[in-house]
Amino acid sequence: ITCPGVVLKDKQELYLSVFVLGQYKKTECVPAVFPIFFQERLLFEKAFTNIVDPGDLVKLLEFDTAVLELIQLVPPVGKVLATYEENTRDFLFPDPKLTHGRRGLEREILMKRSPFFT
């Protein structure tokens, strides 16, 4: 995660919270210094037992929302610094972009800053 020119006032650690397909996972905590690197994988698995037509699965994914939050461990419960929300279909299967690199390994998303992130 990059945020050029920004130094966080609070020095408590950060983590990335991810909610996809009705499942919540979070990364390990990292130091509060940009750029932030999360060197781990989060695995989300879901079986759609009542779906036969792939078009129905596409519709289901379009109505589901994927949410990512950058959270700092500021007591008592932590501060959400930035969020990203998108329908799960577009999050999992983004449109091809004219970028270099191997498909699927690098993604750029723009998170929306919260009022706590000055």
C-alpha positions as CSV (number, residue, x, y, z in Angstrom):
1,I,0.0,0.0,0.0
2,T,1.4,3.3,-1.0
3,C,0.5,6.8,0.2
4,P,3.3,9.1,-1.1
5,G,4.3,11.9,1.3
6,V,2.2,10.7,4.2
7,V,3.6,10.0,7.7
8,L,1.1,8.5,10.2
9,K,0.8,10.4,13.4
10,D,0.0,7.2,15.4
11,K,2.7,4.6,15.3
12,Q,0.6,1.6,16.2
13,E,0.7,-1.3,13.7
14,L,-1.7,-1.8,10.8
15,Y,-3.4,-4.7,9.2
16,L,-5.7,-5.3,6.2
17,S,-9.2,-6.6,6.9
18,V,-10.8,-8.5,4.0
19,F,-14.5,-9.6,3.7
20,V,-15.3,-11.6,0.6
21,L,-18.0,-14.3,-0.1
22,G,-19.4,-13.9,3.4
23,Q,-16.0,-14.7,5.0
24,Y,-13.7,-12.4,7.0
25,K,-10.0,-12.7,7.2
26,K,-7.2,-10.3,8.2
27,T,-3.5,-10.1,7.6
28,E,-0.7,-10.1,10.2
29,C,0.1,-6.7,11.7
30,V,2.9,-4.6,10.1
31,P,4.7,-1.4,11.1
32,A,2.9,1.9,10.4
33,V,5.3,3.1,7.7
34,F,4.5,3.6,4.0
35,P,4.9,1.8,1.7
36,I,3.3,-1.1,3.5
37,F,3.9,-4.7,2.3
38,F,1.7,-7.6,3.2
39,Q,3.7,-10.7,2.4
40,E,1.0,-13.3,2.8
41,R,-2.0,-15.0,1.1
42,L,-5.5,-15.1,2.3
43,L,-7.5,-18.0,1.0
44,F,-11.3,-17.8,0.5
45,E,-13.2,-20.9,-0.6
46,K,-16.9,-21.2,-1.1
47,A,-19.0,-23.9,-2.7
48,F,-22.2,-22.9,-4.6
49,T,-24.2,-26.1,-4.4
50,N,-27.4,-24.7,-5.8
51,I,-25.9,-23.0,-8.8
52,V,-26.1,-24.8,-12.2
53,D,-25.9,-22.0,-14.7
54,P,-22.6,-19.9,-14.8
55,G,-24.8,-16.9,-15.5
56,D,-26.5,-17.4,-12.2
57,L,-23.1,-17.4,-10.4
58,V,-22.2,-14.2,-12.2
59,K,-25.4,-12.5,-10.9
60,L,-24.8,-13.8,-7.4
61,L,-21.3,-12.4,-7.4
62,E,-22.5,-9.0,-8.7
63,F,-24.9,-8.7,-5.7
64,D,-22.2,-9.7,-3.2
65,T,-19.8,-7.0,-1.9
66,A,-16.1,-7.4,-1.3
67,V,-14.8,-5.0,1.4
68,L,-11.1,-4.2,2.2
69,E,-10.2,-2.0,5.2
70,L,-6.8,-0.7,6.3
71,I,-7.0,-0.6,10.1
72,Q,-4.6,0.8,12.6
73,L,-4.5,-0.7,16.1
74,V,-5.3,2.5,18.0
75,P,-7.0,1.7,21.3
76,P,-9.7,0.9,22.2
77,V,-10.9,-0.8,19.0
78,G,-8.7,0.4,16.2
79,K,-9.2,3.1,13.5
80,V,-10.2,2.4,9.9
81,L,-7.9,4.5,7.8
82,A,-9.1,3.6,4.3
83,T,-11.7,1.3,2.7
84,Y,-12.4,-0.3,-0.7
85,E,-15.8,-1.7,-1.7
86,E,-16.7,-3.3,-5.0
87,N,-19.0,-6.0,-6.1
88,T,-17.3,-9.4,-5.7
89,R,-17.5,-10.3,-9.4
90,D,-15.5,-7.2,-10.5
91,F,-13.1,-7.6,-7.5
92,L,-12.3,-11.2,-8.3
93,F,-12.3,-10.9,-12.1
94,P,-11.3,-7.3,-13.0
95,D,-11.4,-6.1,-16.6
96,P,-8.1,-6.4,-18.4
97,K,-5.9,-3.3,-18.1
98,L,-3.1,-2.1,-20.3
99,T,-0.5,-2.8,-17.6
100,H,2.7,-4.7,-17.6
101,G,3.3,-7.8,-15.4
102,R,1.8,-11.2,-15.2
103,R,-2.0,-11.2,-15.0
104,G,-3.5,-11.7,-11.6
105,L,-0.2,-11.1,-9.6
106,E,-0.4,-7.3,-9.4
107,R,-3.5,-5.3,-8.9
108,E,-4.0,-1.6,-8.3
109,I,-7.0,-0.4,-6.4
110,L,-7.8,3.0,-5.0
111,M,-9.0,3.0,-1.4
112,K,-11.2,5.7,0.0
113,R,-9.7,7.4,3.0
114,S,-11.7,7.7,6.2
115,P,-12.1,10.9,8.2
116,F,-9.6,9.5,10.7
117,F,-6.9,9.4,8.0
118,T,-5.7,13.0,7.6
